[in-house]
Amino acid sequence: MTLHLTGASRRDLLKASVVGGGLVLSFRIAAKAEAAETAGAQALNAYVRVAPNGIVTIMAKNPEIGQGVKTSLPMMIAEELDVAWENVRIEQADNDPKLYSRQFAGGSLATPMNYEDLRRVGAVARAMLVNAAAQAWNCASGDCKTAEGQVIHVATGRKASYGALAGQCAGLATPDPKTIPLKDPKAYKIIGHPKAQYDVARIVKGEPLFGIDVRVPGMLYATFEKAPVFGAKVASADLDAARAVKGVRKAFVVDGGTDLSGLLPGVAVVADTWWAARKGRNVLKTQWADHPTGKQSTAGFDRRAAELAAGSPMTTLRNDGDVAAALKGSAHVVEAAYAYPFLAHTPLEPQNTTAHFKDGKLEIWAPSQNPEPGRQLVAKTLGMKPDDITVHMTRCGGGFGRRLSNDYMVEAAWIARETGAPVKLLWTREDDMRHDFYRPAGYHYLKGGVDAAGNVSAWHDHFVTFGEGAQVASSAGMGGNEFPSRFLANFRADQSTMPAGVPMGPLRAPGSNALAFVNQSFIDELAHAAGADPLAFRMKLLGDTPLVGDKSSAYNAARMKGVLAAVEKMSGWKDRGKLPKGAGLGVAFHYSHMGYFAEVVKASVDAAGAVKVHKVWIAADVGRQIVNPLGAINQVQGAAIEGLSHALYQKITIENGATRQGNFGDYPLIRMKDSPPVEVKFVITDYPPTGLGEPALPPVIPALTNAIFAATGKRIRSLPIDTSQLKA
Amino acid sequence: MAFKLNVNGKVREVDVDPDTPLLWVLRDSLGITGPKFGCGVGACGACTVHVDGQARRSCTLPVSRVGDARITTIDAMAADPIGKRVQAAWMELDVAQCGYCQPGQIMSATALLTKTPKPTDADIDAAMNGNLCRCATYTRIRAAIKQASGQKA
């Protein structure tokens, strides 16, 4: 654990946030009222400022992408600081590794990585205020307690507000965070209590919060056209035609490089308005150079996967026991081929960044999930020192892993420097869908056995994925520990790879969002072969050993059985036989991002094959403390409904080296009428609190496909669900 | 070309190409950033505004076709009694995740409740079908519409 308590002064903080000119007022209108409210505030550390009137400003250090950390992380500080939540104001921090650490949104890690540290940040600030009071009152700090923004001398009842004391903290030493005791969780008044998102009032009024809303004086607007075939170079473009369009200021070719995560070749059009820039782009008639990946296609990948599956695997990920012998001795053997497609992220706010290059320094406003690597990428690409680049984090209109990459940031930086004026680069939806870092497609060729007693006797997966040799593409891998590995005496996972010139990367619950579908569907197939209740079959598979595997990476079967039992009860699993014809319940569980999740879906299929999802039940174990129950339930419900989008609708197809789909017409998102109610229960266990952005998603997909099997007897082995195969 | 637009109760003059979608006139020419850009083809609803009280997708509505219609954006919803109630329900139920689609959702919900004060689930499905929420906060959107209309969720 590293804890940065720099004791930075307000002036230092201001210095950090105004390099290169600062935000224009129109972007911070909403913050203005608060600025008056918090005048004269004293910084206790890089996170906490206390104004004389007792209003406490807490810095939100991480990017807000809709996962709620702008509220939940400051809740941790406020709890230990012991202030009334009503008196807390939250301010988004800039990306600043000197003041803060781990400023990213990914891996559902904000809670586990910050729960201890940020409570200590609050506790240290509280201790300083207590010390200041003790000094003023000439008593021991231990003679004082705190309550809702006041220090109280226990014996006399004498009180002083934090606002009055903050100014006296300046000369005091910062206590060692490790020595400060933390509250008993039973005394929590903020953590564990539902809090609306801090920005909710601004959101419902449509106030400027997002990257797309940034305005800088003298700002121009840019579009950037890249090759449909990822990374292809510009052969020609009619720059003069673009320049002739009214409002267009500049049109130029960006040579770019070959790294698909960096600055790629393309044509920039910069104009007085974004619409003018688009009109300029429309007449470019850009021709692209031939590219080595110009012939690749999804159909080709499918063919190659089948060829690889028929041959010897390239790598063995794990080999326990003797799968071949065990299969021979099994009462039932099941073979099945599973496949899932590339997926796009489609955050609703298209990629954008505003950049201003002036006097050798660069100021950037970006909706990024991962701003520091973005700053490093910009520095490297533009040949600048990172210290000459400031990145302001804006609220992100969705992230889902897409904004862990910073391609839009480096494009804006380059275009702004070439232009010599502040520039807002904004992608079209088609740019976003055709230049994503896609969830990798994948193929699994499975063989499994069940013995006469109804136990899984063997499991063999030949996984075909993207990469070269043993090296897999980003988010295209599978670990040797993936369930049901370690629960079976005879388990083997092999892997073969094929190269692809398709940008790939993490999508919400990477790896898991595909592997849960494959493994939990195949477990269902084995349960069916055994003639067993699919839920009881899973209970049995989880066994009676609470912790399975090496200590450092053990699978907590007891926790999983806990959520499975909970969801069985919630969903009325035992009464599923009473459902009408054409309706069914399906169950699945999955462990990811340190969370244990079991889910049941109720679905029905009509004669035309149309699938209706009636309800989802979710039991979740993320440890002993839900930080913000209001946000937590929202995350879980949203993740599950997103999973239904993956299962029912979504597929990115590569044709002639490029993505075919371009907008929500051919890449649908689930809509309100198709979104079921989602009932959520948190099973509280005595483990450290972990994150909720991702782990609810993976199980819902196999829970749905298993429900379809229960309803129709038809097994879904390929996503998205092909309803034409479900016709009666 | 010069256009006079009636936006949020004020007459605003802009000089833009006639084919410019209303969304970009609002956002870039007038600095009204409440309506959001999500798809550009009227498929997501993030840009929803009211045109003479009807929910319309401003990203596909050329400014030349607006004429003297009353344009109302999310930025003026707090002054609309129903809009204000919808916003209050949204806040109370903490509907949003990323929040990007919510201005459009609120505009569609307000148009619905203005016409149909006590909508059924089917009314809600129909009226909200053009508004995508990538974070999938649909459960709370439905609950907030019911709350704003004084019905049990």
Interface residues (C-beta under 8 A of the other chain):
Chain A: S26 E64 I65 G66 Q67 G68 P194 A196 Q197 D199 V200 A201 I203 V204 K205 G206 E207 P208 L209 F210 I212 D213 R215 Y221 K246 T273 W274 W275 A276 K279 T346 P347 L348 E349 P350 R395 C396 G397 G398 G399 F400 L426 T428 R429 L630 G631 N634 Q635 Q637 G638 A639 A640 I641 E642 S645 N663 F664 G665 L669 I670 R671 M672 K673 S675 P677 V678
Chain B: V16 D17 T20 P21 W24 D28 S29 G31 T33 G34 P35 K36 F37 G38 C39 G40 V41 A43 C44 A46 T73 I74 D75 M77 A78 Q87 W90 M91 E92 D94 A96 Q97 C98 G99 Y100 C101 Q102 P103 I106 I124 D125 A126 M128 N129 N131 L132 C133 R134 C135 A136 T137 Y138 T139 R140 I141 R142
